[in-house]
């Protein structure tokens, strides 16, 4: 029996991504995915020291610094869906991070923010 909690990890994964990101593999199909769900989500995201919003902001900064567009879009979309950030806050995050990650990555971040805002329903992420 693992000392980590896969079930809790699956619950947090679905909460963090609003059920919009499918689980990449079923239990026992991928040791990597099982470990990620048990440790990253079942332990780190489950720790209540930081809120999901706090963790998401940290993650957005790290991903923006790496220039990982696909993962960044998932995080920004989830932040809007969960009501963690508004459209104006997304813009503020992009302006702030651009000063630290540089203009090429900042430009990419703005493009992703604009795309995510355009697809968000009017009731989410109010301007």
C-alpha atoms as one frame of an Amber mdcrd trajectory, in Angstrom:
protein
   0.000   0.000   0.000   1.347   3.389  -0.970   1.876   5.922   1.791   0.322
   8.490  -0.532  -3.353   8.864  -1.330  -4.209   8.415  -5.023  -7.935   8.907
  -4.420  -7.279  12.286  -2.775  -4.946  13.097  -5.667  -7.660  12.379  -8.237
 -10.127  14.527  -6.269  -7.684  17.467  -6.130  -6.710  17.042  -9.800 -10.373
  17.323 -10.768 -10.907  20.275  -8.398  -7.828  22.162  -9.610  -8.791  21.682
 -13.264 -12.579  21.937 -12.800 -13.017  18.460 -14.270 -12.010  19.911 -17.669
  -8.667  18.100 -17.979  -9.059  14.335 -18.364  -6.928  12.056 -16.229  -4.038
  10.947 -18.436  -4.236   7.280 -17.390  -6.259   4.932 -15.243  -4.951   3.525
 -11.991  -2.072   1.119 -12.576  -1.689   2.052 -16.256   1.209   4.452 -15.731
   3.518   4.455 -12.707   4.421   8.078 -13.531   0.784   9.257 -13.536  -0.026
   7.245 -10.398   2.938   8.812  -8.596   2.030  12.307  -9.829  -1.553  11.952
  -8.620  -0.462  10.538  -5.256   2.337  12.999  -4.515   1.779  16.208  -6.480
  -1.992  16.337  -6.071  -2.668  13.972  -3.144   0.020  15.584  -0.997   1.251
  18.974  -2.261  -1.977  20.421  -3.679  -3.897  18.903  -0.728  -1.727  20.725
   1.832  -3.831  23.599   3.146  -0.871  25.862   3.984  -1.380  27.589   0.617
  -4.690  27.943  -1.202  -5.243  26.525  -4.661  -5.181  30.129  -5.930  -1.820
  30.747  -4.235  -0.372  27.605  -5.790  -1.835  28.484  -9.171  -0.217  31.953
  -9.144   3.148  30.403  -8.292   2.672  27.834 -11.027   1.679  30.450 -13.607
   4.908  32.324 -12.846   7.036  29.200 -13.161   5.360  28.092 -16.378   5.555
  31.582 -17.893   9.291  31.609 -17.142   9.661  28.330 -19.022   7.529  29.544
 -21.938   5.318  26.449 -21.830   2.274  27.705 -23.750   0.018  24.637 -23.540
   0.370  24.218 -19.795   0.024  27.961 -19.264  -3.309  27.999 -21.122  -4.608
  25.149 -18.922  -3.651  27.037 -15.750  -5.100  30.377 -16.896  -8.329  28.750
 -18.085  -8.709  26.891 -14.792  -8.040  30.084 -12.815 -10.921  31.773 -14.645
 -13.256  28.787 -14.324 -12.609  28.509 -10.575 -13.043  32.260 -10.074  -9.474
  32.611  -8.807  -8.623  35.403 -11.251 -10.664  37.930 -13.216  -9.884  39.133
 -16.727  -8.278  42.272 -15.269  -6.176  40.171 -12.880  -4.976  37.991 -15.761
  -3.776  41.143 -17.497  -2.077  42.341 -14.301  -0.326  38.978 -13.883   0.901
  39.168 -17.480   2.188  42.738 -17.082   3.958  41.856 -13.830   5.489  38.598
 -15.058   6.696  40.150 -18.304   9.153  42.238 -16.274  10.685  39.033 -14.904
  10.375  36.536 -17.762  11.229  38.956 -20.589   9.251  40.413 -23.417   9.192
  37.422 -25.816   7.702  35.156 -23.132   5.558  38.023 -21.839   4.144  38.569
 -25.315   3.286  34.874 -25.492   1.663  35.140 -22.051  -0.504  38.081 -23.205
  -1.577  36.157 -26.310  -2.593  33.175 -24.196  -4.405  35.420 -21.676  -6.350
  37.081 -24.494  -7.251  33.735 -26.021  -8.418  32.324 -22.684 -10.412  35.472
 -21.907 -12.107  35.318 -25.320 -13.300  31.769 -24.747 -14.491  32.386 -21.158
 -18.248  32.790 -20.712 -19.356  36.306 -19.833 -20.225  35.193 -16.292 -16.641
  34.113 -15.614 -13.607  36.248 -15.081 -15.470  39.546 -15.302 -13.573  42.391
 -16.870
